[in-house]
Each structure stands twice: as structure tokens, then as C-alpha cells.
């Protein structure tokens, strides 16, 4: 079976999705940007900044069956009551038109990646997908009903708060945000959350109603007799409803000058955020396990969207070579340009097939069994796709670095992927250790 093969039903879905992205999402990007450009300062983080075109695209995606396609398996029955609920919610919209494997969904992710609007239009954008997967896999029924259901409906958005400004957060043991446990006289437990986070994508979005926060457990209160530190440390994930009086979004951060409003990325201060036991996800000290569970499939999504984005830029580059002349020849007639085209075609195919091979391994072996390939794609795909977009920028010249085309923003986004979800060096280290372990096992088997 080819890595690119799809069932007849999934193939039909892909054809329809391609039409939706090319005929609806990509043409809507200019309208989206014009709407955002009208606003400045704090107004860029209000409901007024959410372009109306998004709701139109979401409605169309739902009607066409592109909603929540990332879901790996059927959702719990308590989230689906059928028909229309008492508050007017259409519960049928929660479930996707079909459940796809990671490899199949990866192929559709490439299609969605061609437009900056398509993932959100289909309710398949980060960090919501990762947070929904965490709540689906590890959340209690109350957590799922309160937060997962409205996320699945696309009525709210979410944030994931892990990275911190004062420490190297690629090593989770460095995290300084503390979750203090206090056992009260009646035996109930409360938690107090304090710390600083940044690059908290979506935290300033007016639609953000829930944040998942990674913190270190603090058992220093006299009422608490624990203190046992798990093997992976005391990282714990808690749910914080947003907005919250103890959560202060200090400032929006820019990525090479882009603020990505109204979703964006924030620096967040957590000041004595009081929570009860219902806020803890899975259990104390299980934050590392939760964080890893959301990263395997999530990296397939990121990488295949990166391939789709780079493919769009590559196609623009090809068209440009037929439109511009230098020294009496069209660009495509120059040997140096043809070399760039050949390199880009090879890089795209390598990125695509490596990612789909990883997705296939996750489907067969689980995310843990595919750790080597997950590390490979995290490092390699952003590099390969960045090279493709960089060549497109070069072919376009001055227009390539201008905001009139998607190239500059694409290059920024792909460069950022080499840092997001852990820097390249961390994943190369993990991959090398896995390779050395396999080599050692092979040598021992020959003895």
C-alpha cells in the first residue's frame, strides 16, 4: 500500500477539501487580513478583531463534512445527546464525517496547510486539537462536558501554557511555575498556581475560555505530607478557566514582527490562581506523560501543514519563472533556476513521505513506538520546507519579502517550527540515543 493511498471515501473527502481550500479559504485570506489591519493596539485582541469571514468558512466546512477530522476515534457518548440540545446547540456538528488514521489525516492536513484559514475553518487548528486530544484521552466526564464539548463545537478556543521566559523550557524539569497543594480541615484539597509563561498561543484571543497549564508540584504546605517525586518530576497539568482574575496577559509577543492577532502569542503571569481538585488532569505528577501524548500526532499535523504551505509557495515560484525575464531569458530557462526547482521538488517529496511514514508507524505502533520517526520529522521537515520557501523568496526577489504574497509569513512560520514543541537539538539528542540503543542491541544479538 502506498503511503499516499486513501480509501474511496477518504479520497472523495480529499477532493472536496481541496476545492474548499482553493476556492473558499485562499480567496478569503485577503478579506481576513484587511479586517485585522483596520484595528490597532488592544482592539486587535477583542471580538471585533475576529473577521466575520471565519464564521462563514466554519459553517461551510461543517456542512461539507470537514469538521473535527483530526479526531482519532469516536468520542464518548455523554458528549453527544443527538439532535438539538436545550440551549440550542447542534450536537451533531461535534462528530466528523469519518474517522481517519493518522496517515490519512496527515494527507488531508497537507491540503489544509495550503491556507492559513483552513485549519481553523475545519476546527482542526493548534493548540485546540492538542488540547482536545488531551481532554478526550485523559479528561474526566465533567472536564469533557465543560471544556471539550464547546471546543468540539468550535464555540470557544483554548491555550496551552508551558514555555517560560526565565528558564530553558525544553527541559521540563526547569519549569518554575508552581502548583501548591493545600489540604484543608474538611479534607478537601485546593491548589494555588503561581508563575510566568510566554509564547502562550491563543491566551489573548477573546474566544479563549480555557487554558491547560503545566506546573511543578509544591508540597511544602504543612497540611501536605507528600513530597514523593515521580521519575519524570512533579510536572502537573491543570485546567484554568479563562478569563480568570489571577491570569494576567501582560503583552502580545511578535514573531519576526507578526502578532498573529486575534489569536496571537502572549506573555502570561499567573498570580495566586486558586483551583480545586477538579482542575487536575489525569493526576499529580503526570504532566510529562500528558505533554508527550499530545505531541506525537500533533507533530504529524504540524509537519503535513508545513508541506502544504511549502507546496503552495513552490507552485507560486514555478508560475513566476514563466512570467519574468532576465538577460533575455525567462527565469525557468536559466540553469540556476532549474536547479532550484529540482531541489525544491525533491525536498517537498522527502518531507511528505517521511512524515507519512511516521504517521503510518504511529498507526501501527503507537506514538511511543514511533519515537524515532517523530524526532526525525520534527527536525527534518521544517528544514526541508523552509528551504523550499526560501528559494521561492529568492525567485520572487523584492516581492518575495513583501506582505503582498504568503512567502514571507510562510518562511517565518516554518523557521519558528524549529523551536516550537522543543528545539531541534533536543530531538536530535533523543533520536541519536534511540539509534545508539538499536545499534547496541544489534551488536549484543551477534555475540
Buried (B, 14 or more C-beta within 10 A) or exposed (E): EEBEEBEEEBEEBBEBBBEBBBEBBBEBBEBBEEBBEEBEEEEBBBEEBBBEBBEBBBEBBBEBBBBBBBBBEEBEEEBBBEEEEEEEBEBEBBBBBBBBBBBBBBBBBBBBBBBBBBBBBBBBBBBBBBBBBBBBBBBBEEBBBBBBBBBBBBEBBBBBBBBBBEBEBBEBEEBBBBBBBBBEEEEEBBBBBBBBBBBBBBBBBBBBBBBBBBBBBBBEBEEBEEEEEBEBBBBBBBBBBBBBEBBBBBEBBEBEEBBBBBBBBBBBBBBEBEBEEEBBBBEBBBBBBBBBBBBBBBBBBBBBBBBBBBBBBBEBBBEBBEEBEEEEEBBBBBEEBEEBBEBBEEBBEBBBBBBBBBBBBBBEEEBEEBBBBBBBBBBBBBBBBBBBBBBBBBBBEEBBEEEEBBBBBBBBBBBBBBEBBBBBEBBBEBBEEBEEEEEEEEEEEEE
